[in-house]
Amino acid sequence: MTKPLLTALAVLLAASLTAPSVAHAQTFKVEKFDIKGDGGTDYVAVEAATGRVFVSRASHMMVIEGATGKVLGDIQNTPGVHGAGLATKAGHGFTTNSGDQTVTMFDLKTLAVLKQIKVGPGLDGIMYDEPDDKIILTNHSRPIGTLTAIDPTSGDIVATVELEDTAPEGAAADGKGHIFVNNEGKNTIQVIDVKTWKTTASWPLAPCEGPTGIAYDKASNRIFAGCNKTSVVVDASTGKIVASITNGTRVDALGWDPSKKLIYIPNGGEGNVTVVHQDSPDKYTVVATVATFAGAKTIAVDPVTHNAYLFQPERGPAPAPPAGAPPSAAPGGRGRGPQGPIVAAWFIVIKQ
């Protein structure tokens, strides 16, 4: 073999060793547990330190052992609850209760309620901004949506920020003094400066429509925005769309596993989850479509166990309206029409 040929082979081998790996199809296992109980759902939240999952149930918050589906506790009197924010450092959890416009502050160890915090109308999204040590609420308030920051130790409201949309959804922090908020109505991300509590930018997200779920990856400085049919990846320094991802419909949250470099996009309309691998900061590959349950549209990922969690009640047939009653008199609401009784309450675990 000639020396030039040996040199060429060495160059090719070195290139193959240093080239980024290409994501391949992956296999996931799905387990379903009927956790019983009444009430619909919105967000789920996972406490990575303990593996507990907090599941909103309309008027109460159930606490589930993620690995087994065992019910560990139930926080009562959370009317219209949407989600939970878990501040492990302070030892406190918080729920957004749209029914009475309050936030319930509770002890993470005992689940005992510590106080009810009066906030205002439109309570919906909630997250713990660990770098800035704040509980962040995104509120569908009128005449304009707002972001509220709460001190996780005292439960005091420390800031309220007016946004550009009445439908702010998910929020994520970069640890560099910024919070990013998805605006579902305007199809934008707004940037909040946590030192001044002012908005500093608004980034259009086309081709995304209806951005809801959001996550931030520190390693690549990228924001993932979960959207209806087409989700997007955003450069967190410039607001530029660097990639788009094809997924399903009725997306209402998004999960991110940083060590596995996997994005989980729950498609409530199709009853499945689109799992996407981050090949590089600007390149993404769908590696699986995991069947879950129709309607399951929110998700949380435990970065320790790498399990992803969803929840969705299963309903029986809707009752027939009284003879001669107009359609508006039928039970149900929020545009969904009549709803049947809950016959199972599926806590869903996706495992690798």
Residue pairs with C-beta under 8 A, 6 or more apart in sequence:
20 279
20 280
20 283
21 279
22 279
22 285
23 277
23 279
23 285
23 287
24 287
25 287
25 288
26 275
26 277
26 287
26 288
26 352
27 288
27 352
28 275
28 288
28 290
28 350
28 351
28 352
29 350
29 351
29 352
30 290
30 291
30 292
30 348
30 349
30 350
30 351
31 69
31 348
31 349
31 351
32 293
32 346
32 347
32 348
32 349
33 64
33 68
33 69
33 346
33 347
33 348
33 349
34 344
34 345
34 346
34 347
35 55
35 62
35 64
35 69
35 71
35 311
35 345
35 346
35 347
36 71
36 345
37 57
37 60
37 62
37 71
37 74
37 345
38 57
38 58
38 59
38 342
39 56
39 57
39 58
39 59
39 60
39 313
39 342
40 57
40 58
40 313
41 55
41 56
41 57
41 58
41 298
41 311
41 312
41 313
42 56
42 81
42 82
42 83
42 124
42 252
42 298
43 56
43 82
43 83
43 84
43 125
43 126
43 253
43 298
43 300
44 53
44 54
44 55
44 56
44 83
44 253
44 298
44 299
44 300
44 309
44 310
44 311
45 53
45 54
45 83
45 84
45 85
45 86
45 300
46 52
46 53
46 54
46 66
46 300
46 301
46 302
46 309
47 53
47 54
47 86
47 88
47 108
48 302
48 303
48 304
49 88
49 304
51 65
51 66
51 67
51 302
51 304
51 305
52 63
52 64
52 65
52 66
52 72
53 63
53 64
53 65
53 66
53 300
53 309
53 347
54 61
54 62
54 63
54 64
54 84
54 86
54 93
55 61
55 62
55 63
55 64
55 311
55 347
56 78
56 81
56 82
56 83
56 84
56 95
57 81
58 80
58 81
59 76
59 77
59 78
59 79
59 80
59 81
59 99
60 74
60 75
60 76
60 77
60 78
60 81
61 74
61 75
61 78
61 81
61 84
61 95
61 104
62 71
62 73
62 74
62 75
63 71
63 72
63 73
63 74
63 75
63 111
64 70
64 71
64 72
64 347
65 71
65 72
66 302
66 305
66 307
66 309
66 349
67 305
67 307
67 349
69 347
69 349
73 111
74 111
75 95
75 104
75 106
75 111
75 113
77 104
77 113
78 95
78 97
78 104
79 97
79 98
79 99
79 100
80 97
80 98
80 99
80 100
80 123
81 95
81 96
81 97
81 98
81 99
81 104
82 95
82 96
82 97
82 98
82 123
82 124
82 125
82 126
83 95
83 96
83 124
83 125
83 126
84 93
84 94
84 95
84 126
85 93
85 94
85 95
85 96
85 126
85 127
85 128
85 135
85 136
85 137
85 152
86 93
86 94
86 108
86 128
87 93
87 94
87 108
87 128
87 133
87 135
87 152
87 153
88 108
88 128
89 130
89 133
89 152
90 133
90 152
90 153
91 107
91 108
91 109
92 105
92 106
92 107
92 108
92 114
92 152
92 153
92 155
93 105
93 106
93 107
93 108
93 111
94 103
94 104
94 105
94 106
94 117
94 126
94 135
94 150
94 152
94 155
95 103
95 104
95 106
95 126
96 103
96 123
96 124
96 125
96 126
96 137
97 103
97 104
97 123
98 121
98 122
98 123
98 124
101 118
101 119
101 120
101 121
101 123
102 116
102 117
102 118
102 119
102 123
103 116
103 117
103 119
103 123
103 126
103 135
103 137
103 150
103 155
104 113
104 116
104 117
105 113
105 114
105 115
105 116
105 117
105 155
106 112
106 113
106 114
107 114
114 155
115 155
117 150
117 155
117 157
119 137
119 139
119 148
119 157
120 139
120 141
120 146
121 139
121 140
121 141
121 142
122 139
122 140
122 141
122 142
122 145
122 146
122 166
123 137
123 139
123 140
124 137
124 138
124 139
124 140
124 168
124 169
125 137
125 138
125 139
125 168
125 169
125 170
125 171
126 135
126 136
126 137
126 138
127 135
127 136
127 170
127 171
127 172
127 173
128 134
128 135
128 136
128 152
129 135
129 136
129 149
129 171
129 173
129 179
129 194
130 173
130 175
131 173
131 174
131 175
131 176
132 173
132 175
132 177
132 179
132 194
133 151
133 152
134 149
134 150
134 151
134 152
134 158
134 194
135 149
135 150
135 151
135 152
136 147
136 148
136 149
136 150
136 171
136 173
136 179
137 147
137 148
137 149
137 150
138 145
138 146
138 147
138 163
138 168
138 169
138 170
138 171
138 181
139 145
139 146
139 147
139 148
139 168
140 166
140 167
140 168
141 166
142 166
143 166
144 162
144 163
144 164
144 165
144 166
145 162
145 163
145 164
145 165
145 166
145 167
145 168
145 183
146 160
146 161
146 162
146 163
146 168
147 159
147 160
147 161
147 163
147 168
147 171
147 179
147 181
147 192
148 157
148 159
148 160
148 161
149 157
149 158
149 159
149 160
149 161
149 194
149 197
150 156
150 157
150 158
151 157
151 158
159 197
160 197
161 192
161 197
161 198
161 199
162 199
163 181
163 183
163 190
163 199
164 183
164 186
164 188
164 190
164 199
164 202
165 183
165 184
165 185
165 186
165 188
166 185
167 183
167 184
167 185
168 181
168 182
168 183
168 184
168 190
169 181
169 182
169 183
169 184
169 211
169 212
169 213
169 214
169 252
170 181
170 182
170 211
170 212
170 213
170 214
170 226
170 253
170 254
171 179
171 180
171 181
171 182
171 214
172 179
172 180
172 214
172 215
172 216
172 223
173 179
173 180
173 194
173 216
174 180
174 216
174 218
174 221
174 236
175 218
177 193
177 194
177 195
178 191
178 192
178 193
178 194
178 200
178 236
179 191
179 192
179 194
180 189
180 190
180 191
180 192
180 214
180 216
180 223
180 236
181 189
181 190
181 192
181 214
182 188
182 189
182 205
182 211
182 212
182 213
182 214
182 225
183 189
183 190
183 211
184 210
184 211
184 212
186 202
187 204
187 205
187 206
187 208
187 209
187 210
187 211
188 202
188 203
188 204
188 205
188 211
189 202
189 203
189 205
189 211
189 214
189 223
189 225
189 234
189 239
190 199
190 201
190 202
190 203
191 199
191 200
191 201
191 202
191 203
191 239
192 198
192 199
192 200
193 199
193 200
201 239
203 234
203 239
205 211
205 225
205 227
205 232
205 234
205 241
206 241
207 230
207 232
207 244
208 225
208 227
208 230
208 231
208 232
208 244
209 227
209 228
209 229
209 230
210 227
210 228
210 251
211 225
211 226
211 227
211 232
212 226
212 227
212 251
212 252
212 253
212 254
213 224
213 225
213 226
213 251
213 252
213 253
213 254
213 255
213 265
213 266
213 298
213 299
214 223
214 224
214 225
214 226
214 254
215 223
215 224
215 254
215 255
215 256
215 263
216 222
216 223
216 224
216 236
216 256
217 223
217 224
217 256
217 258
217 278
218 258
219 258
220 278
220 280
220 281
221 235
221 236
221 237
221 281
222 233
222 234
222 235
222 236
222 242
222 278
222 281
223 233
223 234
223 235
223 236
224 231
224 232
224 233
224 234
224 254
224 256
224 263
225 231
225 232
225 233
225 234
225 254
226 247
226 251
226 252
226 253
226 254
226 265
226 266
227 247
227 251
228 249
228 250
228 251
229 246
229 247
229 248
229 249
230 244
230 245
230 246
230 247
231 244
231 245
231 247
231 251
231 254
231 263
231 265
232 241
232 243
232 244
232 245
233 241
233 242
233 243
233 244
233 245
233 282
233 284
234 240
234 241
234 242
235 242
242 281
242 282
243 282
243 283
243 284
245 263
245 265
245 274
245 276
245 284
245 286
246 274
246 286
247 265
247 267
247 274
248 265
248 267
248 268
248 269
248 270
248 272
248 274
249 267
249 268
249 269
249 270
250 267
250 268
250 269
250 295
250 297
251 265
251 266
251 267
251 268
251 297
252 266
252 268
252 297
252 298
253 266
253 297
253 298
253 299
253 300
254 263
254 264
254 265
254 266
254 299
255 263
255 264
255 265
255 266
255 299
255 300
255 301
255 308
256 262
256 263
256 264
256 301
257 264
257 301
257 303
257 306
257 308
258 303
259 303
259 306
260 306
260 352
261 277
261 278
262 275
262 276
262 277
262 278
262 287
262 301
263 275
263 276
263 277
263 278
263 284
264 273
264 274
264 275
264 276
264 299
264 301
264 308
264 350
265 273
265 274
265 275
265 276
266 273
266 292
266 296
266 297
266 298
266 299
266 310
267 273
267 274
267 297
268 294
268 295
268 296
268 297
268 312
269 294
269 297
270 294
271 291
271 292
271 293
271 294
271 295
271 296
272 289
272 290
272 291
272 292
273 289
273 290
273 292
273 299
273 308
273 310
273 350
274 286
274 288
274 289
275 286
275 287
275 288
275 289
275 290
276 284
276 285
276 286
276 287
277 284
277 285
277 286
277 287
278 284
279 285
290 350
292 310
292 312
292 348
292 350
293 310
293 312
293 314
293 346
293 348
294 312
295 312
295 313
296 310
296 311
296 312
296 346
296 348
297 312
298 310
298 311
299 308
299 309
299 310
300 308
300 309
301 307
301 308
301 309
302 308
302 309
306 351
306 352
307 349
307 350
307 351
308 349
308 350
309 347
309 348
309 349
309 350
310 347
310 348
310 350
311 345
311 346
311 347
311 348
312 346
312 348
313 342
313 344
313 345
313 346
314 342
314 343
314 344
314 345
314 346
315 339
315 340
315 341
315 342
315 343
316 340
316 341
316 342
316 343
317 340
318 330
318 331
318 332
318 337
318 338
318 339
318 340
319 331
319 338
319 340
321 327
321 329
321 330
321 331
321 338
322 329
327 337
330 337
330 338
331 338
331 339
332 338
332 339
